[in-house]
Amino acid sequence: MTYLKRLTILLLSAALLIACLPLSPTPVTPSGPAPVDETIPNAVIDVIFTEDSPAVESALLNAIRGAQHSIDLAIYNLTNEEIGDALLEAAQRGVQVRMVMESKSMDKIIPQGLAAAGISIQGDNRGALMHHKFLVIDDQDVWSGSANFTNSGLTSDNNNLVHIRSSRLAENYTTEFEEMWAYHLFGADSFANTPNPQLTVDGVLLESYFSPDDGVLNHLVALVNDAETSIAIMAFSFTSDDLAVAVIQQARQGVEVQIVMDEAQAASNQGGEYENLRQAGLDVHLDGNRGQMHHKVIIIDEQIVSFGSYNFSANAERRNDENVIIAHDPELAGAFMVEFARIYAEAQP
């Protein structure tokens, strides 16, 4: 066999080997055209804040009561009696109700009552947190945000609840749910298999990521690095060095940065970024809510907003089960800016 033939065979073998290797789970960035979601009648992208209480609880109750065939709920904590009753009533009228919870929260009255009535609830049974707060109804309606389904979480704490109607976004959240509910895969055991990390709903680009498998921090840092004029952050917990570095660098480049943190968390967090950000000269305030300022929100240039269950912490990035949506939607970002301005006005340096 000639040298040329041997070289050709070696090159072809190497190409085949590379083609068979699994793809690495590197984060997806919105650099190319996003998959287009199907046109959905009465498409919805909407947000409710607990400042509008009892609108959040009412919206959840109406959604659960309107379910036709399925409800998948992943919730860190559930103690609201009305929500528990609505889930039970849905199951009794034939809706498939499935739940995943943080195990430490499963011994409370509402989850115990639902389990006793025959609703299947899976716990994570581990030290890290099943920290999700999302609901998927009838394979097309996704409800997600920062609110736990507790009395304070739906009323007095500062929280957001976003409703998006999209079967492709619902597919993402159902995939995450099935990993936990059917296969008992939590945290670092989860697969990087989000089917539609980028999608559009009525022309609005959405990025949908889950932690720890989708590398959420990389996406948030990239988001901050792309800011041109302003960054507004509402943070219940902020201990991420990488995110803080990105924010400080942008401020030094002339981007206006304003941050509101939960006062109790800023005082108690080990490795918290409050003093670091203030010493860098940033406009950082502590909230004025007697309850919790529980948002986990970044607003970029008043055009793009990220939200979900993901606190800006190492545990959220590496250990907990979390979800984040980045919405390239000036209208939704504007609604979050109104909430930010209200909380900022009540906060103290």
C-alpha positions in Angstrom: 0.0 0.0 0.0 1.4 3.4 -1.0 2.0 6.2 1.5 -0.7 8.3 -0.1 -3.3 5.5 0.3 -2.3 4.9 3.9 -2.6 8.6 4.7 -6.1 8.8 3.0 -7.3 5.9 5.0 -6.0 7.4 8.3 -7.7 10.7 7.5 -11.0 9.1 6.7 -10.9 7.0 9.9 -10.2 10.1 12.0 -13.1 12.0 10.4 -15.5 9.1 11.1 -14.3 8.9 14.7 -14.8 12.6 15.2 -18.3 12.4 13.7 -19.2 9.7 16.2 -18.1 11.5 19.3 -20.9 13.0 21.5 -21.4 16.7 21.2 -20.1 18.7 24.2 -22.8 20.5 26.2 -21.4 24.0 25.5 -23.9 26.8 26.0 -25.9 27.9 23.1 -25.7 31.6 22.2 -28.3 33.6 20.2 -25.9 34.4 17.4 -27.9 32.7 14.6 -31.5 32.6 13.6 -33.7 31.1 16.3 -36.1 28.2 15.5 -39.5 29.7 14.8 -42.3 28.6 17.1 -45.6 27.7 15.7 -48.2 30.4 15.6 -50.4 30.0 18.6 -53.9 31.4 18.9 -54.2 34.0 21.7 -50.4 33.9 22.2 -49.4 35.1 25.7 -46.2 36.6 27.1 -47.2 38.3 30.3 -45.9 39.0 33.8 -47.6 39.6 37.2 -45.9 40.9 40.3 -46.8 40.4 43.9 -47.3 44.1 44.2 -50.5 43.4 42.3 -51.6 40.9 45.0 -53.9 39.0 44.9 -53.4 38.9 41.2 -50.6 36.3 41.3 -52.6 33.8 43.3 -55.8 34.4 41.2 -53.9 33.8 38.0 -52.5 30.5 39.3 -55.9 29.4 40.5 -57.5 30.2 37.2 -54.8 28.4 35.3 -55.1 25.3 37.4 -58.9 25.3 37.3 -58.8 25.7 33.5 -56.5 22.7 32.9 -58.0 20.2 30.5 -55.7 17.2 30.7 -52.4 17.7 32.5 -50.6 19.7 35.1 -46.8 19.3 35.8 -45.6 21.3 38.8 -42.1 21.6 40.0 -42.1 23.7 43.2 -39.6 24.3 46.0 -42.3 25.0 48.6 -46.1 24.7 48.6 -48.0 25.9 51.7 -50.9 27.9 50.1 -54.1 26.2 50.9 -56.1 27.5 47.9 -53.4 26.3 45.4 -53.5 22.9 47.1 -57.3 22.7 46.9 -57.2 23.6 43.2 -54.7 20.9 42.4 -56.8 18.4 44.3 -59.9 19.4 42.4 -58.1 19.2 39.1 -57.0 15.6 39.9 -60.6 14.7 41.0 -62.0 15.9 37.6 -59.6 13.7 35.7 -56.6 16.0 35.0 -53.3 14.2 35.4 -51.5 16.1 38.2 -47.8 15.3 38.8 -45.5 17.1 41.2 -41.8 17.4 41.9 -40.7 19.1 45.2 -37.8 19.8 47.4 -37.8 16.9 49.8 -37.5 19.1 52.9 -40.8 20.7 52.0 -42.8 17.6 51.4 -43.6 16.9 55.1 -45.8 20.1 55.3 -49.6 19.9 55.4 -50.5 20.7 51.8 -48.1 18.2 50.1 -49.0 15.5 52.6 -52.7 16.0 51.9 -52.2 15.9 48.2 -50.0 12.7 48.4 -52.7 11.1 50.7 -55.3 11.9 48.0 -53.3 9.9 45.4 -51.3 12.7 43.7 -47.8 11.5 42.9 -45.1 13.7 44.3 -41.4 13.0 43.7 -38.8 14.5 46.1 -35.2 15.1 45.2 -33.8 13.3 48.4 -30.5 15.1 48.4 -28.6 17.9 50.1 -28.8 20.4 47.2 -32.1 22.1 46.3 -34.8 21.3 43.9 -35.3 25.0 43.6 -37.7 25.3 40.5 -40.9 27.2 40.6 -42.7 26.3 37.4 -46.0 24.9 36.1 -46.7 23.4 32.7 -50.4 23.1 31.8 -51.8 21.1 28.9 -48.4 20.9 27.2 -48.6 24.5 26.1 -48.8 27.0 29.0 -45.7 27.7 31.0 -45.8 29.6 34.3 -42.4 30.4 35.8 -40.7 33.0 37.9 -39.4 33.6 41.4 -42.5 32.9 43.5 -42.9 29.9 45.7 -46.5 28.8 46.2 -46.7 30.1 49.8 -48.8 32.8 51.4 -45.9 35.2 51.7 -44.4 34.2 48.3 -47.6 35.1 46.5 -48.3 38.3 48.4 -45.9 40.2 50.7 -42.5 39.1 49.2 -41.4 40.8 46.0 -41.8 38.1 43.3 -42.7 37.7 39.6 -44.8 35.1 37.8 -44.5 35.0 34.0 -47.0 33.2 31.8 -45.9 32.2 28.3 -48.0 30.1 25.9 -45.7 28.1 23.6 -45.7 24.3 23.0 -42.0 24.4 22.3 -41.2 26.2 25.5 -43.5 23.8 27.3 -41.5 20.9 25.7 -38.3 22.3 27.3 -39.9 22.4 30.8 -41.6 19.0 30.3 -38.2 17.5 29.4 -36.7 19.0 32.6 -39.7 17.7 34.6 -39.5 14.2 33.2 -35.8 13.9 34.2 -36.8 14.5 37.8 -40.2 12.9 38.0 -39.7 9.8 35.9 -35.9 9.2 36.1 -35.1 10.8 39.4 -32.2 12.8 37.8 -31.4 16.0 39.8 -28.7 18.5 39.8 -25.4 17.4 38.2 -27.0 14.1 37.2 -29.3 15.9 34.7 -28.7 15.8 31.0 -27.9 18.8 28.8 -30.9 18.0 26.5 -33.1 21.1 26.4 -34.8 20.6 23.1 -35.4 24.2 22.2 -32.9 26.5 23.9 -33.8 29.2 21.5 -37.3 29.8 20.1 -39.6 32.6 19.1 -43.2 33.4 20.2 -44.9 35.9 18.0 -41.6 37.2 16.9 -40.1 37.4 20.4 -36.8 35.6 20.9 -36.7 33.5 24.0 -33.7 31.7 25.4 -34.5 28.8 27.8 -31.9 27.2 30.1 -31.8 24.9 33.0 -29.1 24.6 35.7 -26.7 23.0 36.2 -26.8 21.2 32.8 -27.1 24.2 30.4 -24.3 26.4 31.9 -26.6 29.3 32.9 -23.8 31.5 34.3 -22.1 31.7 30.9 -25.3 32.9 29.3 -25.9 35.6 32.0 -22.3 36.8 31.7 -22.7 37.1 28.0 -25.9 39.0 28.4 -24.3 41.5 30.8 -21.3 41.8 28.4 -23.6 42.8 25.6 -25.2 45.7 27.5 -24.8 49.0 25.7 -26.5 51.6 27.9 -27.9 50.1 31.2 -28.0 47.1 33.5 -30.7 46.8 36.2 -30.5 43.9 38.6 -32.9 42.7 41.4 -31.1 40.0 43.4 -32.3 38.0 46.3 -28.8 36.4 46.6 -25.7 37.6 44.8 -22.5 35.7 45.5 -21.3 34.9 41.9 -17.8 36.4 41.5 -17.9 35.9 37.7 -21.2 37.8 37.3 -20.0 40.6 39.6 -16.8 41.0 37.6 -18.8 41.3 34.4 -21.1 43.9 35.9 -18.2 45.9 37.3 -16.4 45.9 33.9 -19.4 47.1 32.1 -19.9 49.9 34.7 -16.3 51.0 34.0 -17.0 51.1 30.3 -19.8 53.6 31.0 -22.8 51.4 31.2 -25.3 52.6 33.9 -25.6 49.9 36.5 -28.3 49.9 39.3 -28.7 47.0 41.7 -31.2 46.2 44.5 -30.4 43.3 46.8 -32.4 41.7 49.6 -31.1 43.2 52.8 -31.1 40.1 54.9 -29.3 38.0 52.3 -26.7 40.7 51.7 -25.9 40.7 55.4 -25.8 37.0 55.9 -24.4 35.5 52.6 -20.9 34.1 52.8 -19.0 35.6 49.9 -21.7 38.0 49.1 -21.0 40.7 46.5 -22.7 43.7 48.1 -19.6 45.3 49.6 -17.5 44.4 46.6 -19.9 46.1 44.2 -20.3 49.2 46.4 -16.5 49.5 46.8 -16.3 49.4 43.0 -18.5 52.5 43.0 -21.7 50.9 41.7 -25.2 52.1 42.6 -26.2 49.3 44.9 -29.2 49.5 47.3 -30.7 47.2 49.9 -34.4 46.6 49.7 -37.0 48.2 51.9 -39.4 45.2 52.0 -40.1 43.8 55.5 -40.4 40.4 53.8 -38.1 39.2 51.0 -37.0 40.9 47.9 -37.0 37.6 46.1 -36.5 38.5 42.4 -33.7 37.0 40.4 -33.8 39.5 37.5 -31.4 41.2 35.1 -32.7 43.8 32.7 -30.4 44.9 29.8 -30.8 48.2 28.0 -34.5 48.1 29.0 -34.9 45.7 26.0 -34.0 42.2 27.4 -34.9 40.6 30.7 -33.8 37.4 32.4 -35.9 35.8 35.1 -36.6 32.5 36.8 -35.6 30.6 39.9 -31.8 31.0 39.5 -30.1 33.1 42.3 -26.8 34.5 41.3 -24.8 31.9 43.3 -22.4 29.0 42.9 -25.1 26.6 44.3 -27.6 27.7 41.6 -24.9 27.2 39.0 -23.5 23.9 40.1 -25.8 22.0 42.4 -29.4 23.1 42.4 -32.2 22.5 39.9 -33.0 25.9 38.4 -34.5 27.5 35.3 -33.9 30.8 33.5 -35.7 32.5 30.6 -34.0 35.3 28.7 -36.7 37.3 26.8 -35.6 39.7 24.1 -38.8 41.6 24.5 -38.9 45.4 25.1 -42.5 45.2 26.4 -41.8 42.5 29.0 -38.5 44.2 29.9 -40.4 47.5 30.3 -42.8 45.8 32.8 -39.9 44.6 34.8 -38.3 48.1 34.7 -41.5 49.5 36.3 -41.1 46.9 39.1 -37.4 47.7 39.4 -38.1 51.4 39.7 -40.7 50.8 42.4 -38.4 48.6 44.5 -35.4 50.9 43.9 -37.5 53.9 45.2 -38.2 52.0 48.5 -34.6 50.8 48.9 -31.7 52.3 50.9 -28.0 52.6 49.9 
